[in-house]
Each structure stands twice: as structure tokens, then as C-alpha cells.
């Protein structure tokens, strides 16, 4: 969607968008895992923010690829979090 429209945003904004999406996905994913578990598991799942970190890395490199046009950033954006 960011490529189709000419929004006035920088690659840092793209990184922020990805972190917001990663945070929401991580929270939605953690809710079913928290049901019926003991409090230690809930706290560990709540504090380990893997999706946020992966989204930050992906957003950083994807934003760089959008604004520099270098395809290697797009490849890094997929391979490094994977």
C-alpha cells in the first residue's frame, strides 16, 4: 500500500508502522496462549517481544529499500527476521 500511494512519510515512519503492526500481532497472538496458563508463562510471553523486534528490523530495511531504491534492502528485510 505504501508503494501505491505517494504519502509524505520517511523510512522512519515506515519503521514505526511496522512496529505498530508487529506489536498488535504479538498481542493478539499472546492472548490465546495466555488462557489457562500459569502466571509465569503469561509474564514471559508478555515481556518477550519477538514480533516487535522482527517488525523493527523488517520496517527499517523495507523503509530503506523504498526510499533508496536498492533491492538488497528488501532482501535483507525478509531474510534477517526470518
N, C-alpha and C positions, 0 to 999 in steps of 0.2 A: 504494500500500500504506500509506503514511503517513496518508492521509486516512481509510482504512477502519478503522484501529485507533487507539485512544487511547493512544499511547505518551507517556510523560513525557519529552519532548525539546523543546528550544527550536529556534528558527530557526537558531541557530549550529550545532546538531547536524545539521540538515538540510544545511547548507552543507558540513560535514565529510563526511557521507555521499556527497554529490555529488562532492566532490574525490577521495574514495577510488575511486569508480566511474570517474571520468574518468582517474585515474592507471592503474588496471588496464586500461581500454580502450586507452589510449595505449601501454602496454607491450605488450599483445597485438598491436596494430596494427603496432608498430615491428619486431617480430621477423621477419615475412616480408620487410619492406623491407630488413632488415639482411643477409639471406642473400645472399651473393655480391657484396656491395658493398665498396668500399674503406673503410678506417678513418675517413676524414674524414666520409663520409656517415653512418656509424654514430654518430660523436660528435655531429654536428649534429642528427640525429634524436633522439638521447638527451637532448640539452640543450634542445631547443626543445619545451617542454611546452605545446603549444596546447590539448590536451584538458583539461589540469588547469586552465588559466586560464578556459576556457569553462565548465567544470563549476563553478568557484568562482562565477563571475558568475551562472550559472543557479541554483545552490543558494542563493546569497544572496537573490536576488529571489523564488525559489519559496518559500523559508522565510518570507520577509516576507509573501507572499501567504497562506500557510497560517495564520499567526498574527495577521494584521491583518484578513483577510477582504477586502482591497481587490484587485479583479480586475486593476487596472492593473499590479500587481507580477507577476502571472502572464504578462501580455502582454510585459512587459519581459524576463522570464526566458527567453522563447522568442526574441524578436526581437533582443535585444542580442548574444547569442553567435552567432546565425545570421548 
